[in-house]
Amino acid sequence: MNKITQTLQADHLILEALKEDISSEDVTTNAVIKEAVKGKVTLLCKQDGIVAGLNVFERVFKLLDENTEIEFYCNDGDKVKKGQVMGRVTGDIRVLLSGERVALNYLQRMSGIATYTHSVVSMLKGTKTKLLDTRKTTPNMRIFEKYAVRTGGGYNHRYNLSDGVLLKDNHIGAAGSVSKAVRMAKEYAPFVRKIEVEVENLDMVKEAVEAGADIIMLDNMSPEDMKEAVSYIDGRAQTECSGNVTKENIRQLVSIGVDYISSGALTHSAPILDISLKNLHEI
């Protein structure tokens, strides 16, 4: 089993995707191919980008038939070009046809995220600021999408709600104030957990610093207010800015000097990378 499926135990998710696409049988393939016939198909890149998810692509076919052979001519994280042959898949033609769409859905989606992430990361080159993803992921796709962000050069924020303390506006509202929320989080969470607080104005920034927050997220604040906030925090907490961050507006945030910029767009708005399986033939 490859690294991502072994470490993150993704097989059950891939199997669910296959069950979604093949609820009983692949009626089209079974109608035209009555028995096992060995064939080969070419994995072709149709758009420039960064590839991610080759091991997941492979796993789709291996779960259908472990005897399927996949030969790749590139690796995750590589730049690929339009017209480039990325690999070839050899096996039972029925397996190649039945697994094609699911395998490509993973590869196209993950490569699209890696490509988009890479383009945003390039805008932060030469600065101390690191690019983070968020929990705004496709249901049951988080492990794949966050892997793709890393492949594109970004960093992962917390994986899920069990992974870290992030006091957002509604948590603060429920607690009564920033200081009360931080105090309760420190009393409840293990001491090894960092406490992050989402703030929306300078008064909340000051309260978060005084309460001893480890990370302060500047959410949907103006660039001017964020600069003032970073100056006030002055290294007493790590800083993160968030809120509708996209490739189109990230340049104006670079000069603010925050430690991290988080962007949900990395996973919820990245277009797929156009990749296809072509030239299937019997061998």
Buried (B, 14 or more C-beta within 10 A) or exposed (E): EEEBBEEBEBBEBBBEBBEEBBEEEBEEBEEEBEEEEEBBBBBBBBBBBBBBBBBBBBBBBBBBBEEBEBEBEBEBBBEBEEEBBBBBBBBBBBBBBBBBBBBBBBBBBBBBBBBBBBBBBEBBEEEEBBBBBBBBBEEEBBBBBBBBBBBBBBBBBBBEEEEBBBBEEEBBEEBEEBBBBBBBBBEEEEEEBBBBBBBBBBEBBBBBBEBBBBBBBBBBBEBEBBBBBBEEBEEBBBBBBBBEBEBEEBEEBBEBBBBBBBBBBBBBBBEBBBBBBEEBEEE
